[in-house]
Amino acid sequence: MSKHPVKRVLLLGAALLGLSACASAGVEPPVSAPASRTETEKWRDQIKVDGRADEIQLAVHATGVSANQDQALSALVGRWLSAQAREIVVSAPIGGGDASAAGGMAAQIRERLMFYGAAPAQVRIVGYDAGGQAVAPMRVGFEIFTAEGPTCGRWENLTATRKNETYGNFGCAVAANLAAQIANPEDLIRPRDSTPIDAGRRDVVLGKYRKGEVTSAAKDEQATGAVSKAIN
């Protein structure tokens, strides 16, 4: 019988542990380096988006919105639609003059805003501290954003391509055009809210799918690409 059976068992166990450690280390995925940004993306980061308030102030009347105030609200909604802004905020004074008149006028302002084209979900009524001012006004407005692109013009010799690298001003014009042409600069900060789903259309499509029927809409014959042979 061997004098060293325990030593052999220990050595064999150590070897198996070493192999298992190597195997487990190899299974771990390698850490990938972050992808390098393109020259165009670097210039796009230099677009400055600033926000400001487009706000009007309306005097509180016990009789409600006056004719001049109604015209101002109509013009405000027009600017709001043009700017594609998110919501219009109606701020009513708290702790000022007649609280009942301010509350009633806030509700009337909301109705006028919706009449001129604002959706109910996009008009919000809040209160602000009037600081005891008896003539504290109603504040109605929204946040509008502007984009300012980078300044281009640092052109060098574009024929000097010995290193096959992009020139220093490459991508600046793309970023400047983006800042000048974007309809709503707020899109550069955050995505827009998703529109509500069409529950009726969804039920129709799912119903046809469960029955094995065609779920697409019927083909419009007027939308074909055939060339007309009519003589003009």
C-alpha positions in Angstrom: 0.0 0.0 0.0 1.4 3.5 -0.9 2.5 5.7 1.9 1.3 8.9 0.3 -2.4 8.4 -0.8 -3.5 11.5 0.9 -0.9 13.7 -0.8 -1.9 12.3 -4.3 -5.6 13.0 -3.7 -4.8 16.6 -2.6 -2.6 17.2 -5.7 -5.3 15.9 -8.0 -8.0 18.0 -6.3 -5.8 21.1 -6.6 -5.3 20.4 -10.3 -9.1 20.0 -10.9 -9.7 23.3 -9.1 -7.2 25.1 -11.2 -8.8 23.8 -14.4 -12.3 24.7 -13.3 -11.1 28.2 -12.4 -9.6 28.6 -15.9 -12.8 27.3 -17.5 -15.0 29.7 -15.5 -12.8 32.6 -16.3 -13.0 31.9 -20.0 -16.8 31.9 -19.9 -17.1 35.5 -18.8 -17.7 37.9 -21.8 -14.9 40.3 -22.5 -15.5 44.0 -21.6 -16.0 45.9 -24.8 -14.7 49.4 -25.2 -17.2 52.2 -25.8 -17.8 52.9 -29.4 -16.1 56.0 -30.8 -18.3 58.9 -31.7 -18.3 60.2 -35.3 -17.2 63.6 -36.3 -20.8 64.6 -37.1 -22.0 63.6 -33.6 -19.3 65.6 -31.9 -20.5 68.8 -33.7 -24.2 68.0 -33.0 -23.3 68.1 -29.3 -22.4 71.7 -29.7 -26.0 72.7 -30.5 -27.3 74.9 -27.7 -31.0 74.6 -26.9 -32.4 77.3 -24.6 -35.9 77.6 -23.2 -37.9 80.7 -22.3 -41.5 81.4 -21.2 -44.0 82.9 -23.6 -46.4 84.3 -21.1 -49.2 86.8 -20.9 -50.6 88.3 -17.7 -54.4 89.0 -17.4 -56.1 91.1 -14.8 -58.6 89.3 -12.7 -62.2 90.3 -13.4 -65.2 89.2 -11.4 -67.1 89.2 -14.7 -64.6 86.9 -16.4 -62.4 87.2 -19.5 -62.8 90.5 -21.3 -62.8 90.9 -25.1 -59.2 92.1 -25.2 -58.1 89.2 -23.0 -59.9 86.8 -25.3 -57.9 88.1 -28.3 -54.7 87.7 -26.3 -55.6 84.1 -25.5 -56.3 83.4 -29.2 -52.9 84.8 -30.2 -51.2 82.8 -27.5 -52.7 79.6 -28.7 -51.6 80.4 -32.3 -48.0 80.8 -31.1 -48.3 77.6 -29.0 -49.5 75.6 -32.0 -46.7 77.1 -34.2 -44.1 76.2 -31.6 -45.4 72.7 -31.1 -45.0 73.1 -27.4 -46.2 70.5 -24.8 -48.7 72.3 -22.6 -50.2 75.6 -21.6 -50.1 76.4 -17.9 -52.7 78.7 -16.3 -51.4 80.1 -13.0 -54.0 81.6 -10.7 -53.0 83.8 -7.8 -53.4 82.4 -4.3 -53.5 84.7 -1.2 -54.2 87.8 -3.2 -57.5 89.5 -4.0 -60.8 87.7 -4.7 -60.0 84.0 -4.7 -63.4 83.1 -6.0 -63.0 85.4 -9.0 -59.6 84.1 -9.7 -60.8 80.5 -9.6 -63.7 81.1 -11.9 -61.6 83.1 -14.4 -59.0 80.3 -14.5 -61.7 77.8 -15.5 -63.0 80.2 -18.1 -59.5 80.7 -19.5 -59.1 77.0 -19.8 -62.3 76.8 -21.8 -61.2 79.6 -24.1 -57.8 77.9 -24.7 -59.5 74.7 -25.7 -61.9 76.6 -27.9 -59.0 78.0 -29.9 -57.4 74.6 -30.4 -55.6 73.4 -27.3 -56.4 69.8 -26.2 -57.9 69.3 -22.7 -54.9 67.2 -21.6 -52.5 70.0 -22.7 -54.0 72.8 -20.5 -53.1 72.7 -16.8 -54.3 75.0 -14.0 -51.9 75.7 -11.1 -51.7 78.2 -8.3 -48.9 80.6 -7.3 -48.3 82.6 -4.2 -49.5 86.2 -4.8 -47.8 87.5 -1.7 -50.8 89.3 -0.6 -51.1 91.5 -3.7 -54.7 92.4 -4.3 -54.2 93.0 -8.0 -52.1 89.9 -8.7 -52.7 88.8 -12.3 -53.5 85.5 -14.0 -50.5 84.1 -15.8 -51.0 82.1 -18.9 -48.1 80.7 -21.0 -45.9 77.9 -22.2 -42.3 77.1 -22.6 -40.7 77.7 -26.0 -37.3 76.5 -27.1 -34.7 77.9 -29.5 -31.7 76.2 -31.0 -28.3 77.8 -31.8 -25.9 75.9 -34.0 -22.1 76.1 -33.9 -20.2 78.7 -35.8 -18.6 77.3 -38.9 -15.9 78.7 -41.2 -12.6 77.3 -40.0 -11.6 75.9 -43.4 -8.2 74.5 -44.2 -6.6 73.1 -47.3 -9.0 70.2 -48.2 -6.5 68.8 -50.7 -4.0 68.0 -48.0 -5.0 64.4 -47.4 -1.7 62.8 -46.5 -3.1 61.2 -43.3 -6.5 60.4 -44.8 -8.3 62.2 -41.9 -11.3 64.4 -41.8 -10.7 68.1 -41.7 -11.3 70.0 -38.5 -14.6 71.6 -39.7 -16.1 68.4 -41.0 -19.7 68.0 -39.6 -20.2 71.6 -38.5 -22.4 72.5 -41.4 -24.7 69.5 -40.7 -25.1 70.6 -37.1 -25.7 74.2 -38.1 -28.4 73.2 -40.6 -30.1 70.9 -38.1 -30.3 73.8 -35.6 -31.7 76.1 -38.2 -34.3 73.8 -39.7 -35.7 71.7 -36.8 -39.3 72.6 -36.2 -39.2 72.0 -32.4 -35.8 72.3 -30.8 -37.2 70.6 -27.7 -36.9 67.4 -29.7 -33.2 67.6 -29.3 -33.6 67.5 -25.5 -36.2 64.7 -25.0 -38.6 62.7 -27.2 -42.2 63.7 -27.6 -45.0 62.0 -25.7 -46.6 59.1 -27.6 -50.0 59.6 -29.0 -52.9 57.6 -27.5 -53.7 54.2 -29.0 -56.7 53.6 -31.3 -58.5 51.0 -29.2 -61.2 50.5 -31.8 -58.8 49.8 -34.6 -56.7 47.5 -32.3 -59.8 45.4 -31.5 -60.7 45.1 -35.2 -57.2 43.9 -36.1 -56.9 41.5 -33.2 -60.4 40.1 -34.0 -59.4 39.4 -37.6 -56.1 37.9 -36.5 -57.8 35.4 -34.2 -60.1 34.4 -37.0 -57.2 34.0 -39.4 -58.4 36.8 -41.7 -56.3 39.5 -43.4 -55.5 42.3 -41.0 -54.3 44.9 -43.4 -56.6 47.6 -44.8 -58.2 47.1 -48.2 -56.2 48.2 -51.2 -57.0 51.6 -52.6 -57.3 51.5 -56.4 -56.6 55.2 -56.7 -53.2 54.7 -55.0 -51.7 52.5 -57.7 -48.6 53.6 -59.6 -50.1 53.1 -63.0 -49.4 56.0 -65.5 -52.5 57.7 -66.8 -53.0 57.5 -70.6 -55.4 60.3 -70.7 -54.7 63.2 -73.1 -54.5 66.5 -71.5 
